[in-house]
Amino acid sequence: MPDPNTKVTVILNPTAGRRRIGRVVRFVRQLQHAGMQADIVSTLHKGHATDLARRAVVERTCSHIIAAGGDGTVAEVAEGMAGSDIILGILPVGTANVLARELHVPFDDARNARMIASGACTIVWPGRLRSSTGECLFVQMVGIGLDAHVVHVVSARLKKLVGRAAYVMATLGSLWKYTFAPITVSVDGVPYQAASVIVSKGALYAGKYVLTPRTQQTSRKLSVVLFGAAGIAGSIRYGLALLRGTLSRQHDVRILTAETVEIRDPCHMLVQSDGDARGHTPIRIDIPDRPLRIAV
């Protein structure tokens, strides 16, 4: 049983997903039924989840910090607590919740609460991105190219109203506007050319869809997915292959394993990580020395 004197901090992103606040309140009750004391704190601005998590680590009153949001919220919380002995819990109330699916976090909240109360966890190695906006951790993936353009232009209001469908709509609109500039990618010092790039810690993308044949979550490695075809036809083909689970078998998709990835050319190409806009190139991606303990 959990120590009744130990508190759990739930960090809520009130803009992530839909119907979230009532669900989070019910989840806190389920944590209490499981024998844990829980407090909810809400983020007020981008990056606030990192500050709240860092404060909870310094105060050392928590056994767990629970990120109630999507992958972007999880990444912000991870930034503030990576390397500590506190366990990161996930309440998946975001749009895609890719990491939660990747790690088989229960979407049944009562079961999730019982799992967290049990103290079960695994060690996960996040990625680290350095871009024009500075340095941050990511827990699932970084995109450079078309998918990053979509993240930068998607309407926050539409995302709140229709969820993942907002990304589909933004992608369809972007196909006619996006300029597919060739990207030079340095993978462990070896240069490659691509039309778009996704650097991933996980195997999944945009929810339950398989991006790579294997996950790198528990290793100090990155998967680098290089898309060779530029233009509307190639993008539609990749999208259909992703839906069918055959993306890795496309003749012009190359998947590499790496420890470091750098993109310097072209400059000012948009970048996203875990579904949040992250400025532009040049970028460097590697693995930090601070692992995470995640409740699974």
Backbone hydrogen bonds in HBPLUS format (Angstrom, degrees):
<---DONOR---> <-ACCEPTOR-->    atom                        ^
c    i                          cat <-CA-CA->   ^        H-A-AA   ^      H-
h    n   atom  resd res      DA  || num        DHA   H-A  angle D-A-AA Bond
n    s   type  num  typ     dist DA aas  dist angle  dist       angle   num
A0006-THR N   A0003-ASP O   2.99 MM   3  5.47 166.6  2.01 119.8 124.2     1
A0007-LYS N   A0061-THR O   3.16 MM  54  6.11 157.6  2.21 170.5 163.9     2
A0063-SER N   A0007-LYS O   3.25 MM  56  6.57 142.8  2.39 154.0 163.8     3
A0008-VAL N   A0037-GLN O   2.60 MM  29  5.90 141.9  1.74 148.4 162.0     4
A0039-ASP N   A0008-VAL O   2.94 MM  31  6.40 154.4  2.01 165.5 173.9     5
A0009-THR N   A0064-HIS O   3.26 MM  55  6.60 161.5  2.30 153.0 151.7     6
A0066-ILE N   A0009-THR O   2.75 MM  57  6.13 165.4  1.77 158.2 163.4     7
A0010-VAL N   A0039-ASP O   2.77 MM  29  5.96 171.1  1.78 173.0 173.5     8
A0041-VAL N   A0010-VAL O   2.87 MM  31  6.20 162.8  1.90 166.8 167.7     9
A0011-ILE N   A0066-ILE O   2.76 MM  55  6.00 159.8  1.80 163.9 170.6    10
A0068-ALA N   A0011-ILE O   2.84 MM  57  5.82 172.7  1.84 152.3 153.5    11
A0012-LEU N   A0041-VAL O   2.85 MM  29  6.11 163.8  1.87 154.8 160.1    12
A0043-THR N   A0012-LEU O   2.91 MM  31  6.19 157.2  1.96 164.6 164.1    13
A0013-ASN N   A0068-ALA O   3.08 MM  55  6.31 167.8  2.10 166.7 163.5    14
A0016-ALA N   A0013-ASN O   3.16 MM   3  5.64 171.9  2.16 121.9 124.4    15
A0024-VAL N   A0020-ARG O   2.87 MM   4  6.08 153.4  1.94 154.2 161.6    16
A0025-VAL N   A0021-ILE O   3.02 MM   4  6.31 159.1  2.07 152.3 157.5    17
A0026-ARG N   A0022-GLY O   3.05 MM   4  6.29 159.8  2.09 146.9 152.0    18
A0027-PHE N   A0023-ARG O   2.87 MM   4  6.08 149.0  1.97 143.7 153.2    19
A0028-VAL N   A0024-VAL O   2.93 MM   4  6.22 151.8  2.01 149.6 156.2    20
A0029-ARG N   A0025-VAL O   3.18 MM   4  6.53 152.2  2.27 143.8 150.8    21
A0030-GLN N   A0026-ARG O   3.03 MM   4  6.40 148.0  2.14 143.0 152.0    22
A0030-GLN N   A0027-PHE O   3.05 MM   3  4.96 115.1  2.49  91.1 107.1    23
A0031-LEU N   A0027-PHE O   2.90 MM   4  6.28 148.1  2.01 148.4 157.6    24
A0032-GLN N   A0028-VAL O   2.95 MM   4  6.24 154.1  2.02 146.9 154.0    25
A0033-HIS N   A0029-ARG O   2.86 MM   4  6.18 150.0  1.95 145.4 154.0    26
A0034-ALA N   A0030-GLN O   3.00 MM   4  6.22 136.8  2.20 135.8 147.3    27
A0034-ALA N   A0031-LEU O   3.05 MM   3  4.96 124.1  2.38  90.8 105.8    28
A0036-MET N   A0031-LEU O   3.00 MM   5  5.46 162.1  2.03 140.4 140.3    29
A0035-GLY N   A0032-GLN O   2.97 MM   3  5.04 158.5  2.02 104.0 110.0    30
A0048-HIS N   A0045-HIS O   3.06 MM   3  5.49 161.9  2.09 132.7 135.2    31
A0050-THR N   A0047-GLY O   3.21 MM   3  5.51 130.5  2.47 102.5 114.0    32
A0052-LEU N   A0048-HIS O   2.93 MM   4  6.23 161.8  1.96 158.2 163.1    33
A0053-ALA N   A0049-ALA O   2.94 MM   4  6.07 160.0  1.98 145.9 151.4    34
A0054-ARG N   A0050-THR O   2.90 MM   4  6.03 161.7  1.94 149.9 155.4    35
A0055-ARG N   A0051-ASP O   2.98 MM   4  6.15 154.8  2.05 145.4 152.0    36
A0056-ALA N   A0052-LEU O   3.04 MM   4  6.30 155.6  2.10 144.3 150.7    37
A0057-VAL N   A0053-ALA O   2.95 MM   4  6.26 150.8  2.04 149.3 157.3    38
A0058-VAL N   A0054-ARG O   3.04 MM   4  6.32 159.5  2.08 148.7 153.6    39
A0059-GLU N   A0055-ARG O   2.95 MM   4  6.19 157.5  2.00 151.3 157.4    40
A0060-ARG N   A0056-ALA O   3.07 MM   4  6.18 134.9  2.28 137.7 148.4    41
A0087-ILE N   A0063-SER O   3.11 MM  24  6.36 172.7  2.11 148.3 145.9    42
A0065-ILE N   A0087-ILE O   2.95 MM  22  6.37 151.5  2.03 154.3 161.1    43
A0089-GLY N   A0065-ILE O   2.89 MM  24  5.98 162.7  1.92 133.5 139.4    44
A0067-ALA N   A0089-GLY O   2.88 MM  22  6.20 159.3  1.93 152.9 146.9    45
A0091-LEU N   A0067-ALA O   3.00 MM  24  6.05 175.6  2.00 141.5 142.5    46
A0093-VAL N   A0069-GLY O   3.28 MM  24  4.77 148.2  2.39 117.6 120.7    47
A0074-VAL N   A0070-GLY O   3.02 MM   4  6.34 161.9  2.05 154.7 160.2    48
A0075-ALA N   A0071-ASP O   2.91 MM   4  6.11 156.9  1.97 146.7 152.7    49
A0076-GLU N   A0072-GLY O   3.05 MM   4  6.30 153.6  2.12 142.9 149.7    50
A0077-VAL N   A0073-THR O   2.95 MM   4  6.21 164.5  1.97 156.1 159.9    51
A0078-ALA N   A0074-VAL O   2.83 MM   4  6.01 161.4  1.87 150.7 156.7    52
A0079-GLU N   A0075-ALA O   2.97 MM   4  6.16 147.4  2.08 142.8 150.9    53
A0080-GLY N   A0077-VAL O   3.02 MM   3  5.35 129.4  2.29 104.1 116.7    54
A0081-MET N   A0078-ALA O   3.13 MM   3  5.21 144.7  2.26 100.7 110.9    55
A0082-ALA N   A0078-ALA O   2.83 MM   4  5.38 138.3  2.01 160.5 158.1    56
A0084-SER N   A0081-MET O   3.06 MM   3  5.69 161.2  2.10 141.8 144.0    57
A0083-GLY N   A0291-PRO O   2.97 MM 208  5.45 146.0  2.09 173.9 165.2    58
A0088-LEU N   A0293-ARG O   2.68 MM 205  6.01 169.2  1.69 165.3 165.2    59
A0295-ALA N   A0088-LEU O   2.83 MM 207  5.99 161.6  1.86 146.9 150.9    60
A0093-VAL N   A0091-LEU O   2.95 MM   2  6.07 109.0  2.47 119.3 104.1    61
A0101-ARG N   A0097-ASN O   3.22 MM   4  6.50 156.6  2.27 147.8 153.9    62
A0102-GLU N   A0098-VAL O   2.82 MM   4  6.05 155.9  1.88 151.5 159.5    63
A0103-LEU N   A0099-LEU O   2.92 MM   4  6.12 156.9  1.98 156.1 159.7    64
A0105-VAL N   A0100-ALA O   2.85 MM   5  4.94 158.6  1.90 151.4 153.5    65
A0104-HIS N   A0101-ARG O   3.25 MM   3  4.98 158.0  2.30  97.5 103.9    66
A0112-ASN N   A0108-ASP O   2.89 MM   4  6.12 155.8  1.95 153.6 161.7    67
A0113-ALA N   A0109-ASP O   2.86 MM   4  6.04 157.0  1.92 147.0 152.3    68
A0114-ARG N   A0110-ALA O   3.07 MM   4  6.35 157.6  2.12 145.4 150.9    69
A0115-MET N   A0111-ARG O   2.95 MM   4  6.18 154.6  2.01 146.9 154.2    70
A0116-ILE N   A0112-ASN O   2.94 MM   4  6.21 161.7  1.98 153.3 157.6    71
A0117-ALA N   A0113-ALA O   2.97 MM   4  6.17 162.5  2.00 148.5 153.5    72
A0118-SER N   A0114-ARG O   3.03 MM   4  6.23 132.7  2.27 138.2 150.2    73
A0118-SER N   A0115-MET O   3.13 MM   3  5.14 131.7  2.38  94.7 107.8    74
A0119-GLY N   A0116-ILE O   3.08 MM   3  5.55 153.4  2.15 111.8 119.4    75
A0122-THR N   A0294-ILE O   2.88 MM 172  5.46 146.2  1.99 142.2 151.1    76
A0294-ILE N   A0122-THR O   2.91 MM 172  5.46 160.9  1.94 161.3 161.6    77
A0124-VAL N   A0292-LEU O   2.85 MM 168  5.13 162.0  1.88 148.1 153.8    78
A0292-LEU N   A0124-VAL O   2.76 MM 168  5.13 164.6  1.79 159.8 164.7    79
A0125-TRP N   A0217-GLN O   2.86 MM  92  5.85 164.2  1.88 172.0 177.4    80
A0127-GLY N   A0138-PHE O   2.84 MM  11  5.15 166.5  1.86 162.8 163.5    81
A0138-PHE N   A0127-GLY O   2.88 MM  11  5.15 153.0  1.95 133.1 136.0    82
A0128-ARG N   A0286-ASP O   2.75 MM 158  5.31 151.5  1.82 159.7 156.7    83
A0286-ASP N   A0128-ARG O   3.01 MM 158  5.31 154.1  2.07 144.1 152.4    84
A0129-LEU N   A0136-CYS O   2.81 MM   7  5.43 171.1  1.82 172.0 174.1    85
A0136-CYS N   A0129-LEU O   2.92 MM   7  5.43 152.9  1.99 152.6 161.3    86
A0130-ARG N   A0284-ARG O   2.85 MM 154  5.18 152.2  1.92 155.9 163.5    87
A0284-ARG N   A0130-ARG O   2.98 MM 154  5.18 145.1  2.11 139.3 148.8    88
A0131-SER N   A0134-GLY O   2.93 MM   3  5.35 166.1  1.95 150.1 151.2    89
A0134-GLY N   A0131-SER O   3.04 MM   3  5.35 166.8  2.06 115.5 118.4    90
A0132-SER N   A0280-HIS O   3.33 MM 148  5.57 151.3  2.41 151.9 158.3    91
A0201-LYS N   A0140-GLN O   2.73 MM  61  5.12 170.6  1.74 150.5 152.9    92
A0274-ASP N   A0141-MET O   2.95 MM 133  5.59 153.0  2.02 153.9 162.7    93
A0142-VAL N   A0199-VAL O   2.74 MM  57  5.12 150.7  1.82 147.7 157.9    94
A0199-VAL N   A0142-VAL O   2.82 MM  57  5.12 159.9  1.86 154.1 159.7    95
A0143-GLY N   A0272-GLN O   2.83 MM 129  5.24 158.3  1.88 143.6 150.8    96
A0272-GLN N   A0143-GLY O   3.05 MM 129  5.24 154.7  2.12 149.0 153.9    97
A0144-ILE N   A0197-VAL O   2.87 MM  53  5.20 165.0  1.89 161.8 160.7    98
A0197-VAL N   A0144-ILE O   2.88 MM  53  5.20 165.7  1.90 162.8 165.0    99
A0149-HIS N   A0145-GLY O   3.03 MM   4  6.31 154.2  2.10 151.5 159.5   100
A0150-VAL N   A0146-LEU O   3.00 MM   4  6.33 153.8  2.07 152.9 159.8   101
A0151-VAL N   A0147-ASP O   3.09 MM   4  6.37 158.8  2.13 145.2 150.1   102
A0152-HIS N   A0148-ALA O   3.03 MM   4  6.28 154.4  2.10 149.3 155.9   103
A0153-VAL N   A0149-HIS O   3.11 MM   4  6.34 141.2  2.27 144.5 154.5   104
A0153-VAL N   A0150-VAL O   3.17 MM   3  5.27 126.9  2.47  96.7 110.0   105
A0154-VAL N   A0150-VAL O   2.87 MM   4  5.79 137.2  2.06 156.0 164.6   106
A0159-LYS N   A0155-SER O   2.87 MM   4  6.06 156.6  1.93 149.6 156.8   107
A0160-LYS N   A0156-ALA O   3.01 MM   4  6.19 148.5  2.11 140.8 148.4   108
A0161-LEU N   A0157-ARG O   3.08 MM   4  6.35 144.1  2.21 140.5 150.4   109
A0161-LEU N   A0158-LEU O   3.09 MM   3  4.98 119.0  2.48  91.3 106.7   110
A0162-VAL N   A0158-LEU O   2.84 MM   4  5.98 170.5  1.85 163.5 164.1   111
A0163-GLY N   A0159-LYS O   2.86 MM   4  4.72 136.6  2.05 126.9 132.4   112
A0166-ALA N   A0163-GLY O   3.03 MM   3  5.90 159.1  2.08 123.6 128.8   113
A0167-TYR N   A0164-ARG O   2.96 MM   3  5.47 134.8  2.17 111.4 122.1   114
A0169-MET N   A0165-ALA O   3.00 MM   4  6.28 162.1  2.04 152.2 156.2   115
A0170-ALA N   A0166-ALA O   2.93 MM   4  6.10 156.9  1.98 142.9 149.7   116
A0171-THR N   A0167-TYR O   2.82 MM   4  5.96 151.3  1.90 144.8 152.7   117
A0172-LEU N   A0168-VAL O   3.02 MM   4  6.28 163.1  2.04 150.7 154.4   118
A0173-GLY N   A0169-MET O   3.09 MM   4  6.33 156.2  2.14 145.9 152.3   119
A0174-SER N   A0170-ALA O   2.88 MM   4  6.01 147.0  1.99 141.8 151.4   120
A0175-LEU N   A0171-THR O   3.00 MM   4  6.17 143.7  2.14 152.4 159.9   121
A0177-LYS N   A0174-SER O   2.92 MM   3  5.08 149.1  2.02 107.5 117.5   122
A0178-TYR N   A0174-SER O   2.77 MM   4  5.53 160.2  1.81 171.8 167.5   123
A0181-ALA N   A0179-THR O   2.91 MM   2  5.81 126.9  2.20 111.9  95.9   124
A0183-ILE N   A0194-ALA O   2.78 MM  11  5.21 165.9  1.80 166.8 168.9   125
A0194-ALA N   A0183-ILE O   2.96 MM  11  5.21 146.7  2.07 145.4 153.9   126
A0184-THR N   A0265-ASP O   2.97 MM  81  5.62 179.4  1.97 162.6 162.6   127
A0185-VAL N   A0192-TYR O   2.80 MM   7  5.11 164.0  1.83 148.3 153.3   128
A0192-TYR N   A0185-VAL O   2.72 MM   7  5.11 137.7  1.90 140.1 154.4   129
A0186-SER N   A0262-GLU O   2.83 MM  76  5.01 178.0  1.83 162.7 162.0   130
A0262-GLU N   A0186-SER O   2.92 MM  76  5.01 154.3  1.99 140.5 148.5   131
A0187-VAL N   A0190-VAL O   2.85 MM   3  5.11 166.8  1.86 144.5 140.7   132
A0190-VAL N   A0187-VAL O   3.06 MM   3  5.11 168.5  2.07 110.0 113.2   133
A0188-ASP N   A0260-THR O   2.95 MM  72  5.22 157.6  2.00 147.9 153.5   134
A0195-ALA N   A0227-PHE O   2.72 MM  32  5.65 169.7  1.73 169.8 173.4   135
A0227-PHE N   A0196-SER O   3.02 MM  31  5.23 175.1  2.02 158.0 156.5   136
A0198-ILE N   A0225-VAL O   3.06 MM  27  5.15 157.9  2.11 143.5 150.0   137
A0225-VAL N   A0198-ILE O   2.79 MM  27  5.15 176.1  1.79 161.0 161.4   138
A0200-SER N   A0223-SER O   2.72 MM  23  5.07 160.7  1.76 153.6 158.5   139
A0223-SER N   A0200-SER O   2.85 MM  23  5.07 170.9  1.86 160.1 161.3   140
A0216-GLN N   A0201-LYS O   2.72 MM  15  4.92 149.9  1.81 145.0 151.7   141
A0211-LEU N   A0203-ALA O   2.66 MM   8  5.42 157.7  1.70 153.9 161.0   142
A0212-THR N   A0203-ALA O   3.19 MM   9  4.77 158.7  2.24 124.6 130.0   143
A0205-TYR N   A0209-TYR O   2.73 MM   4  5.32 139.5  1.89 149.2 161.7   144
A0219-SER N   A0216-GLN O   3.09 MM   3  5.21 163.6  2.12 110.7 115.6   145
A0222-LEU N   A0258-ALA O   2.73 MM  36  5.11 148.0  1.83 153.9 160.7   146
A0258-ALA N   A0222-LEU O   2.88 MM  36  5.11 158.3  1.93 143.8 149.8   147
A0224-VAL N   A0256-LEU O   2.76 MM  32  5.00 164.9  1.78 147.8 151.0   148
A0256-LEU N   A0224-VAL O   2.87 MM  32  5.00 161.6  1.90 142.5 147.1   149
A0226-LEU N   A0254-ARG O   2.78 MM  28  5.09 173.0  1.79 159.7 162.2   150
A0254-ARG N   A0226-LEU O   2.99 MM  28  5.09 164.1  2.02 146.6 150.9   151
A0228-GLY N   A0252-ASP O   2.90 MM  24  5.11 149.3  2.00 156.3 164.3   152
A0235-SER N   A0231-GLY O   3.14 MM   4  6.27 158.3  2.19 145.7 152.2   153
A0236-ILE N   A0232-ILE O   2.94 MM   4  6.15 162.3  1.97 157.6 161.7   154
A0237-ARG N   A0233-ALA O   2.99 MM   4  6.20 158.9  2.03 148.0 154.3   155
A0238-TYR N   A0234-GLY O   2.92 MM   4  6.18 157.0  1.97 149.5 155.6   156
A0239-GLY N   A0235-SER O   2.94 MM   4  6.16 157.3  1.99 146.9 153.4   157
A0240-LEU N   A0236-ILE O   2.96 MM   4  6.21 162.0  1.99 153.4 157.2   158
A0241-ALA N   A0237-ARG O   2.96 MM   4  6.13 156.9  2.01 146.6 153.5   159
A0242-LEU N   A0238-TYR O   2.86 MM   4  6.09 150.2  1.95 148.0 156.1   160
A0243-LEU N   A0239-GLY O   3.09 MM   4  6.39 157.9  2.14 146.9 152.0   161
A0244-ARG N   A0240-LEU O   2.99 MM   4  6.24 144.6  2.12 143.0 153.0   162
A0245-GLY N   A0241-ALA O   2.92 MM   4  5.97 115.8  2.34 138.4 153.6   163
A0246-THR N   A0241-ALA O   2.85 MM   5  4.93 154.6  1.91 148.9 148.7   164
A0245-GLY N   A0242-LEU O   3.23 MM   3  5.13 148.8  2.33  96.8 106.0   165
A0249-ARG N   A0246-THR O   3.03 MM   3  5.42 151.0  2.11 110.9 120.0   166
A0250-GLN N   A0247-LEU O   3.08 MM   3  5.53 169.7  2.09 118.4 120.6   167
A0253-VAL N   A0250-GLN O   3.23 MM   3  5.40 164.1  2.25 116.1 114.5   168
A0261-VAL N   A0285-ILE O   2.89 MM  24  5.05 151.8  1.97 145.1 151.0   169
A0285-ILE N   A0261-VAL O   2.75 MM  24  5.05 156.9  1.81 156.1 161.3   170
A0263-ILE N   A0283-ILE O   3.10 MM  20  5.37 161.1  2.14 139.3 143.2   171
A0283-ILE N   A0263-ILE O   2.89 MM  20  5.37 152.4  1.96 145.5 154.6   172
A0268-HIS N   A0281-THR O   3.07 MM  13  5.00 158.2  2.12 125.9 123.6   173
A0281-THR N   A0269-MET O   2.82 MM  12  5.22 141.9  1.97 135.4 147.1   174
A0271-VAL N   A0279-GLY O   2.97 MM   8  5.64 147.0  2.08 146.9 141.2   175
A0278-ARG N   A0271-VAL O   2.83 MM   7  5.27 166.9  1.85 146.7 142.3   176
A0273-SER N   A0276-ASP O   2.95 MM   3  5.42 155.8  2.01 152.9 157.5   177
A0276-ASP N   A0273-SER O   2.98 MM   3  5.42 162.9  2.01 117.9 123.4   178
